[in-house]
Amino acid sequence: MRYQYTSTGYQQSFKPNQNSGVMILLMINIIAFIILGFIQSANYELYYSLFNQLSLIPGDVLLTPGITEKFQIWQCLTYLFLHGGIIHLFFNMLGLWFLGRDLEHTWGKENFIKYYLAVGIGSGLLTVIYNLQFINANDIRPIVGASGAIYGLLLAYGVLFPNRILYIYGIFPVKVKNVVIFSGSIAFFYSITLSNSGISHITHLAGIIVGIVYLQYWTHQKRSEKILKLHDNDIFTERMNRQKKMDQILDKVIDVGWDGLSREDKDFLKEQSGNYRDNENPN
């Protein structure tokens, strides 16, 4: 899959450096995969135990005869950095690279990492809740991979750059917003049909859902901050105008005396004097 930009102002792709959020997440995933690979080669029992402890267990599941694995809260984070094989890792990291670069460039490193972890952890939690409600315990399997977070990135990319073109397999041009709709529809369909395909479609769908909630909250928060800032600016402007008017009236007092002031000017000075006393003695 390759893509080109069609949105004005985004003709050049952001190239992350070694300290970028995208590169940090890529390296953590790759290093975790390599370390677990070495452990698997050296001591399979240790690898198996670690894998089950760190992967997402959405309920009580009998993975080993006589041993029931249980969900642990840390798994909602650790499962993001585990993968079932090199192909699984490759495609998730490819998605992180292509989608994450421009999101980080737009949001900044800190906000990008916060969003990535939020949709990843959130999709894990929703997956656990869903499995406990709708999935038979005998059908529960450990879940690994960054796919929930990647679907969250895809949602955000579609919101920010809806009309950019993705070339599927380098041939078929599709707008990003249509890719989001199609991917979300597939995830929704297979989630409600309880497909036992070995792919956690509910985690994909949950990544999109958490992404929508997160972006809605973030947008509302930014709008509130903007309104508050504008309100503060209005107050500051009003104070400056009052101060300017007071200076002009005081200059008149020097020139013509108190009796030479108009009633409006006298009332204004009395009002400001009262405000000053109130501020000095609020109680």
Residue frames relative to the residue before (quaternion, step in Angstrom):
aa qw qx qy qz dx dy dz
M 1.0000 0.0000 0.0000 0.0000 0.00 0.00 0.00
R 0.0302 0.7702 -0.6371 0.0067 3.57 -0.92 0.89
Y 0.1501 -0.8081 0.5633 0.0849 3.59 -1.16 0.30
Q 0.1868 -0.7539 0.6156 0.1333 3.53 -1.27 0.40
Y 0.4664 -0.6818 0.4897 0.2791 3.54 -1.20 0.46
T 0.1124 -0.7807 0.6093 0.0815 3.52 -1.13 0.69
S 0.5753 0.5982 -0.3823 0.4062 3.59 1.23 -0.21
T 0.4938 -0.6602 0.4779 0.3033 3.56 -0.91 0.92
G 0.7780 0.3233 -0.2491 0.4777 3.55 -0.96 0.86
Y 0.7421 0.3257 -0.2154 0.5448 3.58 1.24 -0.10
Q 0.2346 0.8152 -0.4998 0.1752 3.52 0.98 0.82
Q 0.7345 0.3413 -0.2164 0.5452 3.59 1.20 -0.42
S 0.4079 -0.7199 0.5098 0.2354 3.53 -0.86 0.96
F 0.4720 -0.6543 0.5161 0.2876 3.54 -1.08 0.76
K 0.1839 -0.7832 0.5874 0.0880 3.56 -0.83 1.02
P 0.2989 -0.7964 0.4959 0.1747 3.59 -0.28 1.21
N 0.3578 -0.7028 0.5663 0.2395 3.55 -1.15 0.65
Q 0.7514 -0.4168 0.2615 0.4398 3.56 -1.30 0.03
N 0.7191 0.4308 -0.2489 0.4850 3.59 1.14 -0.55
S 0.4355 0.7022 -0.4662 0.3161 3.60 1.22 0.12
G 0.6383 -0.5384 0.3894 0.3886 3.55 -1.23 0.44
V 0.6267 0.5419 -0.3348 0.4489 3.57 1.01 -0.81
M 0.6890 0.4784 -0.2894 0.4611 3.59 0.85 -0.95
I 0.6243 0.5374 -0.3420 0.4522 3.59 1.00 -0.77
L 0.6824 0.4778 -0.2863 0.4733 3.58 0.88 -0.92
L 0.6178 0.5384 -0.3385 0.4625 3.58 1.02 -0.76
M 0.6950 0.4847 -0.2837 0.4490 3.57 0.81 -1.00
I 0.6264 0.5303 -0.3475 0.4536 3.60 0.97 -0.77
N 0.6665 0.5026 -0.3005 0.4614 3.58 0.91 -0.91
I 0.6888 0.4832 -0.2863 0.4583 3.58 0.86 -0.95
I 0.6618 0.5000 -0.3087 0.4656 3.58 0.92 -0.90
A 0.6369 0.5222 -0.3301 0.4612 3.60 0.96 -0.83
F 0.6512 0.5166 -0.3128 0.4596 3.58 0.98 -0.83
I 0.6654 0.5023 -0.3015 0.4627 3.59 0.95 -0.88
I 0.6611 0.5123 -0.3128 0.4501 3.59 0.89 -0.94
L 0.6785 0.4749 -0.2964 0.4757 3.58 0.87 -0.89
G 0.6027 0.5554 -0.3530 0.4513 3.58 1.13 -0.61
F 0.6526 0.4980 -0.3076 0.4811 3.58 0.98 -0.82
I 0.6519 0.5079 -0.3167 0.4656 3.58 0.95 -0.87
Q 0.6290 0.5421 -0.3310 0.4483 3.58 1.00 -0.80
S 0.6776 0.4872 -0.2890 0.4690 3.58 0.99 -0.82
A 0.7252 0.4514 -0.2438 0.4593 3.56 1.00 -0.84
N 0.8073 -0.0320 0.0835 0.5833 3.58 0.90 -0.89
Y 0.2455 -0.8228 0.4941 0.1365 3.57 0.03 1.29
E 0.6274 0.5429 -0.3512 0.4340 3.61 0.98 -0.74
L 0.6458 0.5029 -0.3148 0.4805 3.58 1.01 -0.83
Y 0.6353 0.5292 -0.3188 0.4634 3.56 0.98 -0.86
Y 0.6652 0.5154 -0.3014 0.4484 3.57 0.87 -0.97
S 0.6589 0.5076 -0.3000 0.4671 3.56 0.99 -0.87
L 0.6656 0.4994 -0.2980 0.4677 3.59 0.92 -0.92
F 0.6499 0.5369 -0.3151 0.4359 3.54 0.92 -0.95
N 0.6908 0.4734 -0.2778 0.4707 3.58 0.95 -0.87
Q 0.6502 0.5145 -0.3164 0.4610 3.58 1.13 -0.61
L 0.7547 0.4076 -0.1958 0.4754 3.57 1.06 -0.79
S 0.6091 0.5299 -0.3635 0.4648 3.60 1.17 -0.42
L 0.5587 -0.6152 0.4416 0.3381 3.57 -1.24 0.42
I 0.0981 -0.7801 0.6177 0.0172 3.57 -0.61 1.20
P 0.1482 -0.8475 0.5046 0.0724 3.62 -0.01 1.24
G 0.7947 0.0868 -0.0894 0.5941 3.57 0.74 1.07
D 0.6160 -0.5137 0.4199 0.4246 3.58 -1.28 -0.07
V 0.0697 0.8118 -0.5714 0.0976 3.57 -0.67 1.09
L 0.3580 -0.7258 0.5551 0.1923 3.54 -1.00 0.91
L 0.0619 -0.8254 0.5611 -0.0045 3.58 -0.06 1.31
T 0.7692 0.1832 -0.0832 0.6065 3.53 1.11 -0.77
P 0.5773 -0.6014 0.4079 0.3724 3.63 -0.88 0.82
G 0.8323 0.1764 -0.1562 0.5018 3.54 -0.75 1.08
I 0.7244 0.3721 -0.2329 0.5315 3.62 1.24 -0.16
T 0.1447 -0.7949 0.5866 0.0558 3.56 -0.60 1.15
E 0.2569 -0.7595 0.5815 0.1378 3.55 -0.69 1.11
K 0.1705 -0.7960 0.5774 0.0622 3.55 -1.03 0.85
F 0.5874 -0.5634 0.4494 0.3682 3.53 -1.26 0.46
Q 0.0737 -0.7587 0.6465 0.0307 3.54 -1.07 0.89
I 0.5875 -0.6412 0.3590 0.3389 3.58 -0.90 0.94
W 0.6386 0.5482 -0.3431 0.4170 3.61 0.99 -0.72
Q 0.5477 0.6433 -0.3923 0.3638 3.57 1.17 -0.46
C 0.5749 0.5947 -0.3789 0.4151 3.60 1.18 -0.49
L 0.6887 0.4064 -0.2742 0.5342 3.58 1.25 -0.33
T 0.7230 0.4870 -0.2772 0.4041 3.57 0.71 -1.06
Y 0.6036 0.5837 -0.3749 0.3930 3.60 1.05 -0.63
L 0.5621 0.6284 -0.3696 0.3907 3.56 1.23 -0.54
F 0.7603 0.3886 -0.1833 0.4872 3.57 1.10 -0.70
L 0.5955 0.5106 -0.3786 0.4912 3.57 1.27 0.36
H 0.0501 -0.7985 0.5994 0.0241 3.57 -1.10 0.66
G 0.5255 -0.6915 0.4231 0.2583 3.51 -1.12 0.78
G 0.8028 -0.0797 0.0559 0.5883 3.59 1.23 -0.07
I 0.7057 -0.4799 0.3158 0.4148 3.55 -1.28 0.25
I 0.6420 0.5175 -0.3308 0.4589 3.62 1.02 -0.73
H 0.6211 0.5400 -0.3216 0.4683 3.56 1.03 -0.87
L 0.6679 0.4961 -0.2851 0.4759 3.56 0.91 -0.97
F 0.6610 0.5447 -0.3144 0.4093 3.58 0.84 -1.01
F 0.7282 0.4411 -0.2661 0.4520 3.59 0.72 -0.99
N 0.6316 0.5115 -0.3452 0.4692 3.59 1.05 -0.62
M 0.6757 0.4776 -0.2939 0.4785 3.58 0.97 -0.83
L 0.5888 0.5522 -0.3629 0.4655 3.58 1.14 -0.58
G 0.6543 0.5009 -0.3015 0.4797 3.57 1.00 -0.83
L 0.6312 0.5293 -0.3246 0.4648 3.57 1.00 -0.84
W 0.6690 0.5122 -0.2929 0.4519 3.57 0.94 -0.92
F 0.7313 0.4436 -0.2559 0.4505 3.58 0.70 -1.05
L 0.7428 0.4030 -0.2265 0.4843 3.58 0.90 -0.90
G 0.6904 0.5392 -0.2854 0.3888 3.55 0.93 -0.93
R 0.5905 0.6137 -0.3776 0.3636 3.59 1.01 -0.73
D 0.7434 0.4073 -0.2360 0.4752 3.57 0.74 -1.02
L 0.6038 0.5389 -0.3645 0.4606 3.58 1.10 -0.57
E 0.6620 0.4847 -0.3091 0.4810 3.59 0.95 -0.83
H 0.6279 0.5371 -0.3311 0.4557 3.58 1.01 -0.79
T 0.6926 0.4712 -0.2645 0.4778 3.59 1.06 -0.78
W 0.7826 0.3643 -0.1717 0.4747 3.58 0.85 -0.98
G 0.4631 -0.6146 0.4965 0.4015 3.54 1.02 -0.81
K 0.6795 -0.5379 0.3318 0.3726 3.55 -1.21 0.61
E 0.6980 0.4911 -0.2908 0.4326 3.58 0.74 -1.05
N 0.6907 0.4739 -0.2859 0.4654 3.58 0.84 -0.95
F 0.6252 0.5408 -0.3404 0.4480 3.58 1.06 -0.72
I 0.6795 0.4794 -0.2971 0.4693 3.60 0.84 -0.96
K 0.6181 0.5419 -0.3445 0.4534 3.60 1.00 -0.78
Y 0.6735 0.4921 -0.2977 0.4644 3.56 0.90 -0.93
Y 0.6425 0.5352 -0.3233 0.4430 3.59 0.90 -0.93
L 0.7002 0.4542 -0.2731 0.4784 3.58 0.83 -0.96
A 0.6298 0.5464 -0.3407 0.4345 3.60 1.01 -0.76
V 0.7112 0.4287 -0.2770 0.4834 3.60 0.82 -0.93
G 0.6308 0.5351 -0.3382 0.4488 3.59 1.09 -0.62
I 0.6966 0.4460 -0.2618 0.4972 3.57 0.85 -1.00
G 0.6561 0.5276 -0.3090 0.4424 3.57 0.94 -0.89
S 0.6570 0.4955 -0.3177 0.4711 3.58 0.96 -0.80
G 0.6121 0.5425 -0.3442 0.4611 3.58 1.12 -0.61
L 0.6636 0.5034 -0.3002 0.4648 3.58 0.93 -0.90
L 0.6637 0.4926 -0.3088 0.4707 3.59 0.92 -0.84
T 0.6127 0.5488 -0.3433 0.4534 3.57 1.08 -0.69
V 0.6391 0.5191 -0.3179 0.4702 3.57 0.99 -0.86
I 0.6647 0.5043 -0.3035 0.4602 3.59 0.86 -0.97
Y 0.6554 0.5194 -0.3036 0.4567 3.57 0.93 -0.92
N 0.6851 0.4941 -0.2915 0.4489 3.58 0.84 -0.96
L 0.6457 0.5202 -0.3253 0.4546 3.58 0.99 -0.77
Q 0.7089 0.4676 -0.2564 0.4615 3.58 1.08 -0.69
F 0.8510 0.2447 -0.0531 0.4617 3.56 0.84 -1.00
I 0.7154 0.4537 -0.2579 0.4645 3.60 1.13 -0.45
N 0.4782 -0.6490 0.5167 0.2884 3.55 -1.01 0.86
A 0.5668 -0.6332 0.4077 0.3340 3.57 -0.92 0.92
N 0.6410 0.5406 -0.3317 0.4323 3.59 1.04 -0.66
D 0.7007 0.4594 -0.2617 0.4792 3.59 1.22 -0.44
I 0.4941 0.6668 -0.4283 0.3574 3.59 1.28 -0.09
R 0.0417 -0.7863 0.6164 -0.0058 3.56 -0.97 0.93
P 0.5807 -0.5604 0.4376 0.3966 3.61 -1.13 0.49
I 0.2259 -0.7742 0.5817 0.1059 3.56 -1.06 0.80
V 0.0238 0.7890 -0.6124 0.0436 3.56 -0.90 0.95
G 0.6226 0.5812 -0.4046 0.3331 3.53 -1.28 0.36
A 0.5000 -0.6768 0.4753 0.2568 3.51 -1.27 0.56
S 0.3173 0.8058 -0.4690 0.1734 3.59 1.26 0.14
G 0.6221 0.5417 -0.3498 0.4441 3.61 0.99 -0.75
A 0.6670 0.4855 -0.2898 0.4852 3.56 0.98 -0.88
I 0.6429 0.5271 -0.3254 0.4505 3.60 0.99 -0.81
Y 0.6436 0.4983 -0.3254 0.4812 3.60 1.00 -0.74
G 0.6110 0.5314 -0.3429 0.4762 3.58 1.13 -0.60
L 0.6334 0.5116 -0.3187 0.4853 3.58 1.07 -0.76
L 0.6335 0.5340 -0.3291 0.4530 3.57 0.99 -0.84
L 0.6338 0.5269 -0.3243 0.4642 3.58 0.99 -0.83
A 0.6787 0.4870 -0.2913 0.4662 3.59 0.86 -0.97
Y 0.6327 0.5311 -0.3251 0.4604 3.57 1.02 -0.81
G 0.6623 0.5066 -0.2989 0.4642 3.56 1.00 -0.82
V 0.6394 0.5158 -0.3213 0.4711 3.58 1.11 -0.66
L 0.7314 0.4361 -0.2367 0.4678 3.57 0.90 -0.95
F 0.8130 0.1329 -0.0262 0.5663 3.57 0.96 -0.89
P 0.0146 -0.8779 0.4781 0.0222 3.61 0.76 1.00
N 0.7670 0.3945 -0.2008 0.4645 3.59 1.01 -0.71
R 0.3971 0.6838 -0.5089 0.3403 3.57 1.17 0.32
I 0.3974 -0.7383 0.5079 0.1974 3.51 -1.15 0.68
L 0.1577 -0.7333 0.6553 0.0898 3.53 -1.03 0.94
Y 0.2216 -0.7471 0.6083 0.1510 3.56 -1.01 0.80
I 0.2631 -0.7826 0.5487 0.1310 3.55 -0.25 1.30
Y 0.8307 -0.0131 -0.0684 0.5524 3.54 -0.72 1.18
G 0.6171 -0.5846 0.3347 0.4068 3.56 1.19 0.54
I 0.6848 0.4880 -0.2694 0.4694 3.61 1.26 0.10
F 0.8071 0.3185 -0.1403 0.4770 3.56 0.62 -1.18
P 0.2657 -0.7842 0.5388 0.1550 3.63 -0.54 1.13
V 0.0623 0.7855 -0.6095 0.0873 3.57 -0.80 1.06
K 0.4489 -0.6681 0.5183 0.2889 3.58 -1.00 0.82
V 0.6061 -0.5966 0.3875 0.3559 3.55 -1.05 0.81
K 0.6414 0.5372 -0.3434 0.4268 3.61 0.91 -0.82
N 0.6505 0.5018 -0.3164 0.4743 3.59 1.09 -0.65
V 0.6009 0.5406 -0.3518 0.4721 3.57 1.13 -0.63
V 0.6388 0.5240 -0.3198 0.4637 3.59 1.00 -0.85
I 0.6669 0.5010 -0.3007 0.4625 3.59 0.87 -0.95
F 0.6758 0.4929 -0.2944 0.4622 3.58 0.89 -0.93
S 0.6788 0.4918 -0.2947 0.4588 3.59 0.86 -0.96
G 0.6587 0.5040 -0.3058 0.4676 3.57 0.99 -0.83
S 0.6422 0.5261 -0.3209 0.4559 3.57 1.02 -0.77
I 0.6396 0.5171 -0.3185 0.4713 3.58 0.98 -0.84
A 0.6656 0.5000 -0.3033 0.4636 3.57 0.90 -0.95
F 0.6532 0.5130 -0.3126 0.4609 3.59 0.97 -0.83
F 0.6605 0.5233 -0.3137 0.4376 3.58 0.86 -0.95
Y 0.7274 0.4296 -0.2553 0.4702 3.58 0.77 -0.99
S 0.5951 0.5567 -0.3687 0.4472 3.59 1.18 -0.42
I 0.7255 0.4271 -0.2567 0.4747 3.60 0.87 -0.89
T 0.6689 0.4668 -0.3126 0.4867 3.60 1.19 -0.39
L 0.3649 -0.7657 0.4616 0.2597 3.56 1.36 0.05
S 0.1019 0.8314 -0.5347 0.1119 3.55 0.93 0.95
N 0.2346 -0.7688 0.5832 0.1174 3.56 -0.92 0.95
S 0.1912 0.8350 -0.4882 0.1669 3.55 0.85 1.08
G 0.5411 -0.6033 0.4153 0.4132 3.57 1.25 -0.21
I 0.6489 0.4438 -0.3078 0.5360 3.58 1.33 -0.01
S 0.3474 -0.7444 0.5313 0.2072 3.58 -0.84 0.97
H 0.1559 -0.8262 0.5377 0.0626 3.56 0.19 1.30
I 0.6019 0.5640 -0.3676 0.4295 3.57 1.08 -0.62
T 0.6155 0.5331 -0.3502 0.4629 3.60 1.09 -0.62
H 0.6212 0.5267 -0.3322 0.4758 3.58 1.05 -0.76
L 0.6773 0.4865 -0.2861 0.4719 3.56 0.87 -0.99
A 0.6427 0.5315 -0.3186 0.4504 3.57 1.00 -0.83
G 0.6096 0.5526 -0.3503 0.4475 3.59 1.06 -0.70
I 0.6547 0.4963 -0.3012 0.4841 3.57 1.03 -0.80
I 0.6560 0.5205 -0.3111 0.4494 3.59 0.93 -0.92
V 0.6713 0.4819 -0.2964 0.4787 3.58 0.88 -0.95
G 0.6219 0.5495 -0.3344 0.4466 3.58 1.04 -0.75
I 0.6411 0.5212 -0.3179 0.4652 3.58 0.98 -0.86
V 0.6725 0.4942 -0.2942 0.4659 3.58 0.87 -0.98
Y 0.6598 0.5196 -0.3069 0.4478 3.58 0.91 -0.95
L 0.6953 0.4746 -0.2814 0.4606 3.58 0.83 -0.97
Q 0.6159 0.5334 -0.3443 0.4666 3.59 1.08 -0.70
Y 0.6662 0.4959 -0.2948 0.4725 3.58 0.92 -0.94
W 0.6610 0.5174 -0.2977 0.4546 3.56 0.93 -0.96
T 0.6539 0.5111 -0.3088 0.4646 3.58 0.95 -0.88
H 0.6496 0.5112 -0.3085 0.4706 3.58 0.97 -0.88
Q 0.6528 0.5181 -0.3101 0.4575 3.58 0.96 -0.88
K 0.6614 0.5013 -0.3035 0.4681 3.59 0.94 -0.90
R 0.6452 0.5173 -0.3212 0.4615 3.57 1.00 -0.82
S 0.6474 0.5159 -0.3170 0.4629 3.59 1.00 -0.83
E 0.6432 0.5164 -0.3167 0.4684 3.58 1.00 -0.83
K 0.6469 0.5214 -0.3165 0.4577 3.57 1.02 -0.82
I 0.6496 0.5099 -0.3125 0.4695 3.58 0.98 -0.89
L 0.6496 0.5175 -0.3120 0.4614 3.58 0.98 -0.88
K 0.6471 0.5197 -0.3143 0.4608 3.56 1.01 -0.84
L 0.6520 0.5041 -0.3102 0.4739 3.58 0.99 -0.86
H 0.6280 0.5341 -0.3263 0.4624 3.57 1.06 -0.80
D 0.6516 0.5082 -0.3077 0.4717 3.58 0.96 -0.89
N 0.6418 0.5220 -0.3214 0.4608 3.58 1.02 -0.79
D 0.6373 0.5267 -0.3242 0.4597 3.58 1.04 -0.80
I 0.6442 0.5166 -0.3158 0.4673 3.57 1.00 -0.86
F 0.6504 0.5202 -0.3114 0.4576 3.57 0.95 -0.90
T 0.6561 0.5135 -0.3063 0.4605 3.59 0.95 -0.91
E 0.6481 0.5193 -0.3162 0.4587 3.57 0.99 -0.87
R 0.6515 0.5123 -0.3154 0.4623 3.59 0.96 -0.83
M 0.6477 0.5173 -0.3192 0.4594 3.57 0.97 -0.84
N 0.6537 0.5093 -0.3133 0.4638 3.57 1.00 -0.83
R 0.6416 0.5170 -0.3194 0.4680 3.58 1.02 -0.80
Q 0.6532 0.5166 -0.3113 0.4578 3.56 0.98 -0.89
K 0.6385 0.5313 -0.3158 0.4585 3.56 1.03 -0.85
K 0.6633 0.4994 -0.3018 0.4686 3.56 0.97 -0.89
M 0.6377 0.5292 -0.3269 0.4544 3.58 1.01 -0.83
D 0.6389 0.5262 -0.3278 0.4554 3.59 0.95 -0.83
Q 0.6492 0.5209 -0.3151 0.4560 3.57 1.00 -0.83
I 0.6676 0.4939 -0.3024 0.4680 3.59 0.98 -0.86
L 0.6442 0.5175 -0.3260 0.4592 3.60 0.99 -0.79
D 0.6051 0.5350 -0.3524 0.4727 3.57 1.11 -0.62
K 0.6268 0.5301 -0.3300 0.4661 3.58 1.09 -0.74
V 0.6144 0.5569 -0.3474 0.4379 3.58 1.01 -0.83
I 0.6494 0.5151 -0.3129 0.4638 3.55 0.98 -0.86
D 0.7143 0.4685 -0.2563 0.4523 3.57 0.97 -0.89
V 0.8430 0.1732 -0.0468 0.5071 3.62 0.74 -1.03
G 0.5048 -0.6523 0.4321 0.3646 3.61 1.24 -0.15
W 0.7060 -0.4745 0.3230 0.4147 3.55 -1.34 0.29
D 0.6759 0.5148 -0.3011 0.4329 3.55 0.92 -0.91
G 0.6547 0.5293 -0.3171 0.4366 3.58 1.16 -0.43
L 0.5421 0.6244 -0.3993 0.3959 3.57 1.28 -0.12
S 0.5024 -0.6177 0.5074 0.3294 3.54 -1.20 0.49
R 0.6464 -0.5161 0.3791 0.4148 3.58 -1.23 0.39
E 0.6181 0.5546 -0.3425 0.4394 3.59 1.04 -0.75
D 0.6685 0.4928 -0.3014 0.4683 3.58 0.97 -0.88
K 0.6459 0.5189 -0.3215 0.4584 3.59 1.00 -0.84
D 0.6536 0.5105 -0.3106 0.4645 3.59 0.95 -0.88
F 0.6386 0.5312 -0.3291 0.4492 3.58 1.00 -0.79
L 0.6676 0.4945 -0.3038 0.4663 3.60 0.93 -0.89
K 0.6399 0.5146 -0.3278 0.4671 3.59 1.01 -0.79
E 0.6391 0.5298 -0.3197 0.4568 3.58 1.01 -0.83
Q 0.6848 0.4779 -0.2862 0.4698 3.57 0.92 -0.90
S 0.6140 0.5398 -0.3399 0.4648 3.56 1.11 -0.67
G 0.6467 0.5132 -0.3081 0.4727 3.59 1.05 -0.78
N 0.6396 0.5193 -0.3199 0.4678 3.57 1.01 -0.81
Y 0.6398 0.5317 -0.3255 0.4494 3.56 1.01 -0.81
R 0.6647 0.4986 -0.3075 0.4637 3.59 0.95 -0.90
D 0.6331 0.5334 -0.3312 0.4529 3.59 1.02 -0.78
N 0.6695 0.4948 -0.2990 0.4664 3.58 0.99 -0.81
E 0.6642 0.5007 -0.3039 0.4646 3.55 1.08 -0.72
N 0.7919 0.1684 -0.0670 0.5831 3.61 1.10 -0.76
P 0.0726 -0.8558 0.5110 0.0345 3.61 0.47 1.16
N 0.7208 0.4012 -0.2494 0.5072 3.60 1.15 -0.50
